[in-house]
Amino acid sequence: MQDKKILPRKVTGFWELEPEQELVFENIIQKIKNVFLRHAFLPLDTPVMEYSEILLAKSGGEIDKQIYRFEKGSTDACLRYDFTVPLARYVAMKEGELTFPFKRFQIGKVYRGERPQKGRYREFYQCDADIIGNENLSLVADAECISLYEDIFNELNLDCQVEISNRKILYGVIESIGEANRFQEISTILDKYEKIGEEETLKLLFELNLDNKKCKILLDFIKIKGNFGEINKNLLKLSKNQTLVEGIEELKEVDQHLKNLSVNNYIFNMNIIRGHNYYTGCVFEVFLKDHHNMGAVGGGGRYDNLANYFSSKKLPGVGMSIGLSRLFDILQQTDLINKQNYQNNNVAIIPLGDTLPQCLSLSSKLRKDGISCEVLFNDKSFKSKLKDANKKGVQTVIIVGENELKALKYSVKNMSTGEQNLLTYEEIINLRR
């Protein structure tokens, strides 16, 4: 009796790309890596799983609810939800061996148990770049991490805009209204403003028993945006709180460094809050120009105290990240990427008659000369093989028959134009260069 078949299905919210999509995605990753390397960031790959006491050291808020946590024997571990905490753990372990400022990048999968929806996954690709200092870290590091966005999106032929704020300014405003002890609760509500709107934000603030005056100050604050001159003037109208003024001064310095780095695509926006508890200074998010309504595709900020949980030494850091899975989804939805530009099989070799050995030898030779190719060795008709080559997006077909072997030349067909010529091996190489 035949065993009952299992229905093939995929776990909801976990990412899976078709081969032709993967080619495009890998191309994007390579371009991003090239930018990181040009900025002298080093590659790092931390484990996908960390001890729970490490990963939960300073998360809090919504993130705690989304973490995948497991127990195996005496081991209590979590899947990483980002790369920042694993980086802090790594630097604390290796601090005696590293040269500071330590600059690293990491690209890989992270996991969050949130409700899957369009553009939001439980498993997704993240790419991060961070700069870690020893005892102190110049605000030049903040500016350099922000500048990466412009370079990366230029490399991808995309326009972006970075929106920048500072958590000290947010804390200063909340402290100035006498609610410093409820900073986390208030900042969590304000962080949702873009998604839920003003009416729902007010409702949530009222539930914290904040009066109309306090609510108005908070709402006026998160609506402040523009260049530094514009936000500076409006922020100082709200309060002269010392922490707030310190945050403004930091933004002023970052603004100057960005100008020196020739970065153009940024504004200051007090509605940028970031949900993670560990941010202590500048925070920022990046959006695709003309597609702001689709949400941020990355973000980051300054974290001065994260490594304190793992080391007695102060190891301040700042980092940027891009949600690659989210970015890729948006690029596909908006047709901002032409998949035809990323075909892998440039050449297909079709044997006619008993020429398979010679076709295999030809494929080996072509690959050594840097040309991507494959032999269509399956038992199909010549016409069917041409159709298969066309489906794969092959640009050039090389036909090898007895006549070609005698002439020491190959029939080469351009699949776009239909033109076919008899060429030597050297001519084929020159054609593909």
N, C-alpha and C positions, 0 to 999 in steps of 0.2 A: 504494500500500500504506500502511495506517495505521501511524503511528509507534507504537512500544511505549510504553505509558503508565508513568509513574513512580508508584510507590506513595507516596501522601501520608503522611508520618510526621513526628513531632516528635523533636528531639534529646532523649535521656533526661536528666532532671534539670533541664530548663529549664521555666520557669513559663509557664502559659497559662490565663487565666480566661475563662469564658463571659461574654457581655455582662451578664447579670443579676448575676453574681458581681462583675464589675468595678464595677457601680454601688455595691454595698455597700462594696467595697474603697476606691473613691474617696471615699466618704462618711467612712470611717474616717480616711483621710489628711487630709481637710479639717479634721476635728475635732482631730487631733493638731497640725496647723499652727496652728490657732487658739490652742491652749495655748502653743505655743512663742512666738507673737507676743505673747501676754499677758505672758509672762515677759521680753519685750524681746530675744529672740534674733532675729538677722537671717538671712534665707535665703541660701544659697550653693549653687552647682552646679559642682563640679569635674569635669574630664574623666573618662570611663570608663576611659581608658588613661593610664598614667604610664610614664616611663622606668624600666627595671628597676632601675637603680642607686638611684633614688628609693624605689621601692616595697619593695625588698629591704633598705633601709638598716638597719632594725632589726626584722626579723620573727622569723625563727628558729623552731625547734620544728616542730610539725605543719603550720603555715601554709605554710612554704616548699614542702612537698610538694604543696600544693593550688593553688598559684598557676598561672594560665594565662599562659604566657610566649610571646612571638612575636618573630621577627626578620623585618623587611621592609627589604631593602637594608642600609643601615648602622644602621637603627633597631632597638634592642633594647628592647622594651616589654612591660608586663604589664597585664592587666585588674585593676582595683582589687578587693581582697578585703574592704576596709572603707573608711570615709571618714576614718579618723584620720590615717594617713600622708599622704594628699593634703592634708588640712587643715594639717598641720605644714609641708609644702612651701609651701602658699599663704601662710601667715602669715610664714614666713621670707622669701619674696619681697616681701611687702607690708608688712613690719613698720614701715617709715617712714611709711606712710600710714594705719595703723589706730589707732583709739582703744582703749586697753586699760583694763580687761579686755575682750577681744573676744569677743562671744557670737554664735555662729552655729548654724543647724540645716541639715541636708540630708536629703532623702528621695529615694531612687532605687535602682537595681539594682547589686548587687555580685556577684562571681563567685568561686567556690571549686571546684576540681576534686576534690571528695570523692565517695565512693560514694553515689549517690542512694538514699534510703530514705524511709520515711514521715516527713513533716515536715522533711526535709533535701533541699535542692536545690543544683544547681550554679550556678543563676542565681536570685537572690532579692532581695526588697526589704528595705532597711534604712532606719531613720530614726535620725539622730544629732543630739544637741545637745551642744556643747562650749563651755567658757569657757577662754580663753587669757590668761595674764598676762604682764607684762613684768618680768623678773627675779624676781618673786615673785608668789604667788597665794594669797589667804586660803583657809582651809578652809571658809569660807562658800560658796565655789564648789562644793565637793564636796556640801555639804548641798543647795544649790539644784538641782544636777543630779539628786540622789536624789529631791528633792521633786517633780520633773517627773512621775515615774511615777505618784504618787498622783493628781495633777491630770489626767493623760492618761486613766488608767483610770476615774476618776470621770466624765470626759466621755463615755467609751464605755459607761457604766453597768456596769462590771465591777469586781470586787474583786481587789486585788493585794496581794502582800507582797514587800517588798524585803529581801534578805539581804546583810549588809555584813561585810566583813573588811578587813584591811590587809596588804599584801605585806611591810611592814617587820616585822610580827609573825612571819610565816612565815619570813622570812630570819633573824630573831633566833633562832627555835627551831632551825632547821637549823644556824646558826652555833654555837649553844650545844652541839650534839652533835659539833662538830668536822668538819662536812661542808659548809662554806660553798662550797668549790670545786666541789661537785656540786649546787648549788642548783637549776639548771635541770632536771637529770635527776630529782631527787627531787620537785620541785614538779609536773613533768609527770605523774609516777605518782600523786601525791596528788590531782591534779585529776580523775583518772578514778575516784576512790573510789566515788562514787554509782552509776556505771555498772557497775563490775566487782565491787564488794563487797570485804569485808575480806580474805577468803582470797586472792583474786587480787592485791590490793594488797600483802599481805605477801610473796607469792611474788616480785613484781617488786622489792620493796625488798631481799629476800634476795639477789636476783641482782646487786644493787649491792654485795654483801658487807657490808651493815649488820647489826649483831648484834641480838639480841632486845631489849636495853635501848633501843637507838636506835629500833628499829621501834615499840616500845611508846610511847615519848615522842611520836613522830610521829602514831600512831593516836589516842592520847589527845588530842592537840592538835586534830586535824581534827573531833573529836566535840564540841568546845566550842561551845555556842550558847546564846542567851538575851538578856536585856536587858543593858545595860552593866555594872550591878553584878554580875551573875552571871558574865559572861565575864571581867571584870577580876580577880575573886577566883581563878578557875580558871587564868587565864594566868600570874599571878604565882607560882603554885605550881610551874609548869614551869621557869621560869628568871627571873633578874634581868638578863638580857642587855640591854645598852644600846639596841640597835636595836629589840628587842622592846618595851621600855618606851616608847621614842619612838613606836612604832606604837600602843600602847595610849593614850597621851596624845592622839594625833591622833583616835582613835575617840571618846574622851571629849569632845573639842571638837565633833566632827561631831554627836554625840548631842545636845549642848546646842543647836546651831544648828537641828537638825531639830525639836526641841521648840519652839523659838521660831517656826519656820515652820509650826507646827501639823500636822506630819506624824505620822501614827499607825501606819501599816501597815509597820513594819520591825522586824527583829531583827538581832542580830549572830551570824554563823555562820562559824567558822574554816575550814569546808570550802569556802568561796567563795575560789577561787584565781585563776581566769581564765588562759587559756593563753598570752596574748600576752606577749612578752618586755618590752614597753615600759612596763608598769605598775610604778609605784614606791611607791605609797602605798595609799590606800583603793581597794578594789575591791568591786563589788556586782553582784548579779543579781536579776531580778524574776520572780516566779512568779504565775500565776493562783491565787487562793485556791480550795481544794477540787479543784484540778487540778495539784497540785505534782508528782505522778508523771509528768506529761506533759513535765516539764523546764522550764528557764528560757525565757522569751520575750524576754529582753533582758538587758543588762548593761553594765558600763563601769568606769571608775576613773580614778585620777590618774596622769599621766605627766609627770614633771618634766624628762626629758632627751631626749625624742624629737626635738625641733627642733635639738638640738646637731649633728646630722648635716648640717644645712642652713644653720646660722647660728652665729656666735660669741656671739651674745646668748642669754641664758637665757630661754626662752619656755615656762614650765611650763603645763600644761593639765590639765583634767579633763573627762570626757565621759560621756554616757549614750547607750545605743542600744536600739532595739527591733527584733527580727527580724519585720518585718511579715508576710512570707509564712508564717512559722511560726505567728505569732499567729493569722492568718486561718484557717489549717488547723485549729487547735485550736478556734476559735470555730465552725467549720462542723461539726466532729466532735461537739461538745458541745451543739449547737443553742443557743448563747448569743446568736446573732444571728437576728432574724426578717427574712428577705429581703423579705417583703411590705412592710416599712416603707421600702424603698428603690426603689420602682418609679419609672421615669423618665417614661414616657408617661402623664400624668394624664388626658389627653383625646384621644379619637380622633374624627375627623370623617368621617362616611359620606355621600357624595353619592347622592341618589336622582334618577334621570333625568339631564337635561342641566344639572346644577348644579355641575360641577367648578370652573369659574372663580370662582363665589361662595364655594365651600368653601376654595379657595386664599387668597382675600382674607380670609376669616374666620380662617384659621390665622395669617396674617401679623399680623392685628390682635390675636389672643390672645397671641401670642408677645411683641409689644411691651408688652402688659399683664402680662408675667411668667408666663404660663401655658404649660407644656410641652404640646405637642400635635402631632399629625400627621394628614394626610389619607390615608385608605385609598383610594387612587386606582386600585388594581389591578382588573383585569377579572374580578371574582367576584360571586357573588350576595350579596344583602343579608345572608342568614343566614350565609354563609361569612365575611363581613367581621366580623359580630358574634363569631363563634367566634375569629377572628384577634385581635380586640381583647381577648377574654377570656384568650387564651393569653399575651398581652403584659402582662397584669396591669393593663390600663386600668381606671380607676375610673369615668370618665364618657364616654359616647358622645353626640355631637351629630349628629343626623340632619337633613340639609338637602335638602328636596324642593321641588317647585313650590308646594305649599300653604304651606310654611313661609316661602318668599320673599314670597308675597302677603301673609301675615299679619305680616311683619316680626318673626317669632319663630322659635325653633328647638326641635325636639323633643329633649329632654335625658333620656337614660336612665341611671339609676344601676345599674351592673353588679352591685353587691352585693345590692341589694334588688329589682331588676327594675322599680322605680317609674319612670314616664316622665311628664314634664310639658312643657308648651309655655311657653318662657321667652324674655324679651327678652335682648339682649346684656348689658345692665347687670345683669340678674338672674343671668346665668351668671357674670359676674365676681364678684359678691357671694357666689355659691354656692361658688366656688373659693377664696375668701379665708378 
